Amino acid sequence: MNGEVTPFVLPGPPLARNTLAGWDAYRRTRKSFAPAPVLDRDAWQALSRRRRQIHDLHRAATHANLPVLSTPMSRAVGKLLTSRIETNALKQQPTTRAGVMVTGGGYQGKTESVCEIIATFEDRWRELLGHVNSEALAGTRDLHAPVAYVQTPVTAKPKSLCKAILSFYDAPFHVKLDLPELIRLVADCLHDHGTKVLILDDITRLRMHRADDQDTLDLIRAFMSMHVTLVLVGVNIQASGLLREGLRDAATGQWTLASASARRVNGLEATQTERRFDLVELGPFRYGSSADIAAWVRHLTGIENALCLLDARPGMLSTGTMPEYLYERTGGVVGLLERLIEDGCREAMDCGQEHLTEALLDTIAIDLDGSPARDVGAGEVPPVPSRKRAVAKRGRNTVDSLAEEIPRTSPINYRQRREAVLNWELPANTWHDLLKRTSMPRAQRDIAADDGKRLSCSIYIWAQVTKGEQRFAPCPPGARSDPGRHYLTRGSSAGYTALKRTLDTHAKHLSAGIDASRDTVVGPGGYTHSY
């Protein structure tokens, strides 16, 4: 595709969202990056040498700043989080606001998803209020900060957490202030800035095996009485100990943290009020069903549409065996996928290939060692799948074979199957033939040859053909009272396993014969099928 080269300005230093100025800059500029225009090789060759260098730099920046794409998991988080924040922001009563916990594995995009969702809320909230804090004191309208973003300190203590919040607002405080004084300063900052949402990221850095961690958790409870929505973000919150004192309400799905009335928080009076949290998980993509595969492919399509490789073709990431390959390399973790694609694009540009293939991506290692600002002990760095293919290519899971299979698949008429085997039982001669085909030891075959075992296996095959439960099978006369009818369910040796495989094969052939015919009824004499 042809296009014109647009001016490119190198990005400035990364924004520090854990300050008021940094968060506001992030909110205002988060969608301002202009990706490089897509050029084909001929258009790129037509540029001057300097313009090609600038354009290549712009393309590299584009691949390093891929857009945050919506996923089924992030949409579920967004729906809950937006509803909770907006409801709490509109409350007029001085009641405790329910909080939200967002959990998931490392590199799942929790922080970026939460920040995008809450920045969108702030945009709407500021527009609603005319970009001013209607409750601010005279002369302080420019200090409106509906959202505060704070990273939990690695060695979190009540005082250090309060200082981190005050540092977000750039509020002055004396280093020798005691905890109650720091808490009062935090409460004043939240109120004076009209803050509606307080985000505490990396909350699972609280190990919950130190006394300071327990005191910090009690402090978090106290924050919820300051009329803000508390949003806690962390890795595997359920296993971190944060909920060890919590109870899950089966009716609402919320977690309740009981009151801390039995103790004081380092001089702070313990609250008597229960604190409620919604817990939502932002997990990886799955690859177990056609719906899962379709969601994964849509995500890959969104990524490939954002790439600027000269020889990229439609479906480069989303067709053939590439979706399955990318899933095996990343486990469906969006952060690992982004790292692999980013490094792969860089290699494709450097070697002149200008498109992504499995062979090229096989040369890329996803290396997370030494990741800055991530606490390995808190689970913030996930395990990376090996570059070696975990399993051989499975044609049934590839997108192409799935698309080919769907039009040819006809719905199974289970009613016809049930009617066909209404009074059916396995014929004696067929039963003996099946026993001869198995790899069962001779002694086991002799034991299985009696009529009770035959009737038991008739029930088993009926269940395989109709997909019904064995207890609903129309048993042949005498089968229900025969002690041998539980023969297959009680056996556990290799011989029984071999017999089950033989019976499964027979059931498939029997099903195919019924499906291929119409108005077929298999009577008590049995349905014979040639192999």
Secondary structure, DSSP 8 states (H G I E B T S, - for coil): ------------S---TTSHHHHHHHHHHTT---------HHHHHTS-HHHHHHHHHHHHHHHHT------HHHHHHHHHHHHHHHHHHT--S-----EEEEEE-TTSSHHHHHHHHHHHHHHHHHHHTTTS-TT--TT-GGG--SEEEEE--TT--HHHHHHHHHHHTT----TT--HHHHHHHHHHHHHHTT--EEEEESGGG--SSSHHHHHHHHHHHHHGGGSSEEEEEEESHHHHTTTTTEEE-TTT-EEEE---TTS-BTTB----S-EEEEEEE------SSHHHHHHHHHHHHHHHTT---TT--TTTTTSTTHHHHHHHHHTT-HHHHHHHHHHHHHHHHHHT--S--HHHHTT-----TT-TT--GGGT-S-----SS-SS---GGGSHHHHHHHHHH-----HHHHHHHTTT----HHHHHHHHHHS---HHHHHHHTSHHHHHHHHHHHHHHHH---GGGS---TTTTT-GGGGHHHH--SHHHHHHHHHHHHHHHHHHHHHHHSSS----TT------
